[in-house]
């Protein structure tokens, strides 16, 4: 049918945000850890570059991705993977900075003790640093996930707005407003609201459990 | 960590990717109302086929196709958008077919008290906002051409509220954001809180010609759909107020 069901649009939105967050997590963990523990020349530049996608207009980020994937001949433009790519880029800073802060709050002496007891760097990271930073990492991941749920500017450029394929909630709201169909747009707004509320409640719940 | 429980959920969602024979069609926004019925009938007659329709202003849809959107069928409200794609070699040669025509009318909000019965009423100072899409959008082009021919485009220039496409132009009037608009007769028919102020005489009507075309991605489903639009679809379009292609 020409009008994609609300449930399908919501499912796609969730899928894009979840996949983007999962793809980002390992990279963000390593980069965040490095930024929290190491000092090196050009660190300020790396930190600035990491933050860039958050400061730039999402539309500009989207255009950069579109041009990059075209140049690399990656067939992801106008597919839902394009929406994932847009979400990955836009949410990257949130998760990296979240992880960096989470690791910065872990006292390095725990890691030093672990290393002195014979744990290698990978094991010390997995068994000491990561569990201690867990709450901050989770919070960063949730922040990235919720940001991805609402991503619009970059997604519209990279994925286009193809109903049933790349039309997420934010894109669907926009295309319905564009067509003057405010009622249908409002229905999607309500779905977005419900999704955001559930995500934030889950975040609060997880945080409280992490603290206990 | 318990949070890893969301992993299987995410990958499960990934797996639902595979689908039936889908055809993506870019469709002029003014065709939105009859499209629902055309697609319903087409899918009933072609089990397994599934249409995904992206609506928008024809010029914008053409730009998306140029940018590489995976579109198989293009139903445009003008000839320019199609010609632009054809000149760039993006359409299947010989696939371009006219399938409908339309008319322009002037609409106003139901509640308004403005006297609006003939073209010169449009320039009265009490009419502060006229909704129209930009020049590039077919409706915006047709309407401005008519206003220019009537010699009132310059008077109205700074009162035009620029909308995105045909249905959005009607919506601007229905929501009271504009005192009047020039819209397609077919959109005016489905208006709920706006009505036709006056009709534009035949002699002054622009030539509005809807064209269908296939891109190089078009498969058998896309061909069948375009054939359907021209064949059985004609009756559905007629019932929605569309004219035969001029």
HADDOCK unambig.tbl for C-alpha pairs under 7 A between the chains (distance, minus, plus):
assign (segid A and resid 1 and name CA) (segid B and resid 39 and name CA) 6.59 0.50 0.50
assign (segid A and resid 1 and name CA) (segid B and resid 40 and name CA) 6.71 0.50 0.50
assign (segid A and resid 1 and name CA) (segid B and resid 51 and name CA) 6.27 0.50 0.50
assign (segid A and resid 1 and name CA) (segid B and resid 52 and name CA) 6.89 0.50 0.50
assign (segid A and resid 2 and name CA) (segid B and resid 36 and name CA) 6.06 0.50 0.50
assign (segid A and resid 2 and name CA) (segid B and resid 51 and name CA) 6.69 0.50 0.50
assign (segid A and resid 2 and name CA) (segid B and resid 52 and name CA) 5.76 0.50 0.50
assign (segid A and resid 2 and name CA) (segid B and resid 53 and name CA) 5.30 0.50 0.50
assign (segid A and resid 15 and name CA) (segid B and resid 10 and name CA) 6.22 0.50 0.50
assign (segid A and resid 15 and name CA) (segid B and resid 13 and name CA) 6.03 0.50 0.50
assign (segid A and resid 15 and name CA) (segid B and resid 14 and name CA) 6.94 0.50 0.50
assign (segid A and resid 18 and name CA) (segid B and resid 10 and name CA) 6.03 0.50 0.50
assign (segid A and resid 19 and name CA) (segid B and resid 10 and name CA) 6.49 0.50 0.50
assign (segid A and resid 78 and name CA) (segid B and resid 69 and name CA) 5.77 0.50 0.50
assign (segid A and resid 78 and name CA) (segid B and resid 70 and name CA) 6.95 0.50 0.50
assign (segid A and resid 162 and name CA) (segid B and resid 54 and name CA) 5.81 0.50 0.50
assign (segid A and resid 163 and name CA) (segid B and resid 52 and name CA) 5.98 0.50 0.50
assign (segid A and resid 163 and name CA) (segid B and resid 53 and name CA) 6.47 0.50 0.50
assign (segid A and resid 163 and name CA) (segid B and resid 54 and name CA) 6.10 0.50 0.50
assign (segid A and resid 164 and name CA) (segid B and resid 52 and name CA) 6.47 0.50 0.50
assign (segid A and resid 178 and name CA) (segid B and resid 164 and name CA) 6.03 0.50 0.50
assign (segid A and resid 178 and name CA) (segid B and resid 168 and name CA) 6.17 0.50 0.50
assign (segid A and resid 179 and name CA) (segid B and resid 165 and name CA) 6.75 0.50 0.50
assign (segid A and resid 179 and name CA) (segid B and resid 167 and name CA) 5.39 0.50 0.50
assign (segid A and resid 179 and name CA) (segid B and resid 168 and name CA) 4.85 0.50 0.50
assign (segid A and resid 180 and name CA) (segid B and resid 167 and name CA) 5.77 0.50 0.50
assign (segid A and resid 180 and name CA) (segid B and resid 168 and name CA) 4.07 0.50 0.50
assign (segid A and resid 180 and name CA) (segid B and resid 171 and name CA) 5.05 0.50 0.50
